[in-house]
Amino acid sequence: SSGINAEYGDELTYWSEDGKNLKGSIKVSQMRACERVDKETFKRPYMFQVVYLSKSDKMRTLYIQAPCFSTTKSWVEELNRLIDGVVGPEKYTLYHKGAFLKNYWSCCKNKDKYAQGCTNIPETDEARTVRLSRNISNVSAFSP
């Protein structure tokens, strides 16, 4: 599990739990979707995901667990606002509400790891006002 620190408008960085080691970063320009994850997927509450393109243009997903519903909602809204502003028409319209585990997507059973999502992304809320220029150290992130 990792702490999350997001630089407003630039990239999402994630660190080791003790905050000493950078585990990775995702530029907003690489992000293609941010949505909640079905709670049954990992048997954990308040999960959301950031779907992004790797440097080799492969779809990747970072799964993040927030401490409560309102934090999950704030992160999803703010990251979507950033994605809308930076990525625009390249934003995905479909996503997987599950995860690629045991060689298939838990939501649709598709065996192609890079398959297009199976669930429509909801319309975005134009009235987003949340700022992400804070450190939320008790949010954990992982990529299976």
C-alpha positions as a Markdown table, in Angstrom:
| # | Residue | x | y | z |
|---|---|---|---|---|
| 1 | Ser | 0.0 | 0.0 | 0.0 |
| 2 | Ser | 1.2 | 3.5 | -0.7 |
| 3 | Gly | 0.6 | 7.1 | 0.2 |
| 4 | Ile | -0.7 | 9.3 | -2.6 |
| 5 | Asn | 0.4 | 12.8 | -3.4 |
| 6 | Ala | -1.2 | 14.6 | -6.3 |
| 7 | Glu | 0.4 | 17.7 | -7.8 |
| 8 | Tyr | -2.5 | 19.9 | -9.1 |
| 9 | Gly | -2.8 | 19.9 | -12.9 |
| 10 | Asp | 0.4 | 18.0 | -13.6 |
| 11 | Glu | 0.8 | 14.4 | -12.4 |
| 12 | Leu | -0.3 | 11.9 | -9.8 |
| 13 | Thr | 2.6 | 10.5 | -7.8 |
| 14 | Tyr | 2.5 | 7.6 | -5.5 |
| 15 | Trp | 4.9 | 6.6 | -2.7 |
| 16 | Ser | 5.8 | 3.8 | -0.4 |
| 17 | Glu | 3.6 | 3.7 | 2.7 |
| 18 | Asp | 6.4 | 5.4 | 4.8 |
| 19 | Gly | 6.6 | 8.1 | 2.2 |
| 20 | Lys | 10.3 | 7.6 | 1.5 |
| 21 | Asn | 10.3 | 5.9 | -1.9 |
| 22 | Leu | 8.6 | 7.1 | -5.0 |
| 23 | Lys | 6.8 | 4.1 | -6.5 |
| 24 | Gly | 5.5 | 5.8 | -9.7 |
| 25 | Ser | 3.8 | 8.8 | -11.3 |
| 26 | Ile | 1.2 | 9.3 | -13.9 |
| 27 | Lys | 0.9 | 12.5 | -15.9 |
| 28 | Val | -2.6 | 13.8 | -16.3 |
| 29 | Ser | -1.9 | 13.8 | -20.1 |
| 30 | Gln | -1.6 | 10.0 | -19.9 |
| 31 | Met | -4.8 | 9.5 | -17.9 |
| 32 | Arg | -7.9 | 8.3 | -19.8 |
| 33 | Ala | -10.4 | 7.6 | -17.1 |
| 34 | Cys | -11.0 | 7.7 | -13.3 |
| 35 | Glu | -14.0 | 5.9 | -11.9 |
| 36 | Arg | -15.0 | 3.9 | -8.8 |
| 37 | Val | -14.3 | 0.2 | -8.6 |
| 38 | Asp | -17.0 | -2.4 | -7.8 |
| 39 | Lys | -16.6 | -3.0 | -4.0 |
| 40 | Glu | -16.7 | -6.8 | -4.6 |
| 41 | Thr | -13.6 | -6.7 | -6.8 |
| 42 | Phe | -11.1 | -6.4 | -4.0 |
| 43 | Lys | -13.5 | -6.9 | -1.0 |
| 44 | Arg | -12.5 | -3.4 | 0.1 |
| 45 | Pro | -14.6 | -0.2 | 0.4 |
| 46 | Tyr | -13.9 | 3.2 | -1.2 |
| 47 | Met | -11.9 | 1.9 | -4.2 |
| 48 | Phe | -11.4 | 3.9 | -7.4 |
| 49 | Gln | -9.1 | 3.5 | -10.4 |
| 50 | Val | -7.0 | 5.7 | -12.7 |
| 51 | Val | -6.8 | 4.2 | -16.2 |
| 52 | Tyr | -3.8 | 5.5 | -18.1 |
| 53 | Leu | -1.6 | 4.9 | -21.1 |
| 54 | Ser | 1.9 | 3.6 | -20.3 |
| 55 | Lys | 5.0 | 5.0 | -22.1 |
| 56 | Ser | 4.5 | 2.1 | -24.6 |
| 57 | Asp | 0.8 | 3.1 | -25.1 |
| 58 | Lys | -0.6 | 0.1 | -23.2 |
| 59 | Met | -3.6 | 0.6 | -21.0 |
| 60 | Arg | -2.7 | 0.3 | -17.4 |
| 61 | Thr | -4.8 | 0.7 | -14.2 |
| 62 | Leu | -3.8 | 2.1 | -10.8 |
| 63 | Tyr | -6.2 | 1.0 | -8.0 |
| 64 | Ile | -6.6 | 3.4 | -5.1 |
| 65 | Gln | -8.4 | 2.9 | -1.8 |
| 66 | Ala | -9.6 | 6.1 | 0.0 |
| 67 | Pro | -10.4 | 6.2 | 3.7 |
| 68 | Cys | -14.1 | 7.2 | 3.2 |
| 69 | Phe | -16.8 | 7.8 | 0.6 |
| 70 | Ser | -16.3 | 11.6 | 0.5 |
| 71 | Thr | -12.6 | 11.3 | -0.2 |
| 72 | Thr | -13.3 | 8.8 | -3.0 |
| 73 | Lys | -15.9 | 11.1 | -4.5 |
| 74 | Ser | -13.5 | 14.1 | -4.3 |
| 75 | Trp | -10.6 | 12.3 | -6.0 |
| 76 | Val | -12.8 | 10.9 | -8.7 |
| 77 | Glu | -14.4 | 14.3 | -9.4 |
| 78 | Glu | -11.1 | 16.2 | -9.4 |
| 79 | Leu | -9.2 | 13.7 | -11.5 |
| 80 | Asn | -12.0 | 13.6 | -14.0 |
| 81 | Arg | -12.0 | 17.4 | -14.2 |
| 82 | Leu | -8.3 | 17.4 | -14.9 |
| 83 | Ile | -8.6 | 14.6 | -17.5 |
| 84 | Asp | -11.4 | 16.5 | -19.2 |
| 85 | Gly | -9.3 | 19.7 | -19.3 |
| 86 | Val | -6.1 | 18.1 | -20.5 |
| 87 | Val | -7.0 | 15.0 | -22.5 |
| 88 | Gly | -10.4 | 16.1 | -23.8 |
| 89 | Pro | -11.7 | 13.9 | -26.6 |
| 90 | Glu | -9.1 | 11.2 | -25.9 |
| 91 | Lys | -10.8 | 10.4 | -22.6 |
| 92 | Tyr | -12.3 | 6.9 | -22.6 |
| 93 | Thr | -16.0 | 6.6 | -22.7 |
| 94 | Leu | -16.0 | 3.0 | -21.3 |
| 95 | Tyr | -14.2 | 1.4 | -18.4 |
| 96 | His | -14.0 | -1.8 | -16.5 |
| 97 | Lys | -15.7 | -1.6 | -13.1 |
| 98 | Gly | -13.7 | -4.6 | -12.0 |
| 99 | Ala | -10.1 | -5.6 | -12.3 |
| 100 | Phe | -8.0 | -7.9 | -14.5 |
| 101 | Leu | -7.4 | -10.8 | -12.0 |
| 102 | Lys | -6.7 | -14.5 | -12.7 |
| 103 | Asn | -6.3 | -13.8 | -16.4 |
| 104 | Tyr | -9.7 | -12.1 | -17.0 |
| 105 | Trp | -11.6 | -9.0 | -16.2 |
| 106 | Ser | -13.8 | -9.7 | -13.1 |
| 107 | Cys | -16.6 | -7.5 | -14.4 |
| 108 | Cys | -17.1 | -8.9 | -17.9 |
| 109 | Lys | -14.9 | -12.1 | -18.0 |
| 110 | Asn | -13.0 | -10.8 | -21.1 |
| 111 | Lys | -9.6 | -12.5 | -21.2 |
| 112 | Asp | -7.9 | -9.6 | -23.2 |
| 113 | Lys | -6.0 | -7.5 | -20.6 |
| 114 | Tyr | -6.1 | -4.5 | -22.9 |
| 115 | Ala | -9.8 | -4.9 | -23.9 |
| 116 | Gln | -11.9 | -1.7 | -24.1 |
| 117 | Gly | -14.1 | -1.2 | -21.0 |
| 118 | Cys | -17.5 | -2.9 | -20.6 |
| 119 | Thr | -19.3 | -0.1 | -18.7 |
| 120 | Asn | -20.2 | 3.4 | -19.8 |
| 121 | Ile | -18.5 | 6.2 | -18.0 |
| 122 | Pro | -21.1 | 8.5 | -16.5 |
| 123 | Glu | -21.4 | 12.1 | -17.8 |
| 124 | Thr | -19.0 | 14.4 | -16.0 |
| 125 | Asp | -20.2 | 17.0 | -13.5 |
| 126 | Glu | -19.3 | 20.5 | -14.8 |
| 127 | Ala | -19.6 | 22.0 | -11.3 |
| 128 | Arg | -16.5 | 20.4 | -9.8 |
| 129 | Thr | -14.8 | 22.6 | -7.3 |
| 130 | Val | -12.6 | 20.2 | -5.3 |
| 131 | Arg | -8.8 | 21.0 | -5.2 |
| 132 | Leu | -6.2 | 18.2 | -5.2 |
| 133 | Ser | -3.3 | 20.2 | -4.0 |
| 134 | Arg | -3.1 | 18.3 | -0.8 |
| 135 | Asn | -1.4 | 15.2 | 0.4 |
| 136 | Ile | -3.8 | 12.4 | 1.5 |
| 137 | Ser | -1.4 | 10.1 | 3.3 |
| 138 | Asn | -4.0 | 7.5 | 4.3 |
| 139 | Val | -5.0 | 6.7 | 0.7 |
| 140 | Ser | -3.4 | 3.5 | -0.5 |
| 141 | Ala | -2.7 | 2.5 | -4.1 |
| 142 | Phe | -1.7 | -0.7 | -5.9 |
| 143 | Ser | -1.5 | -2.2 | -9.3 |
| 144 | Pro | -2.2 | -6.0 | -9.4 |
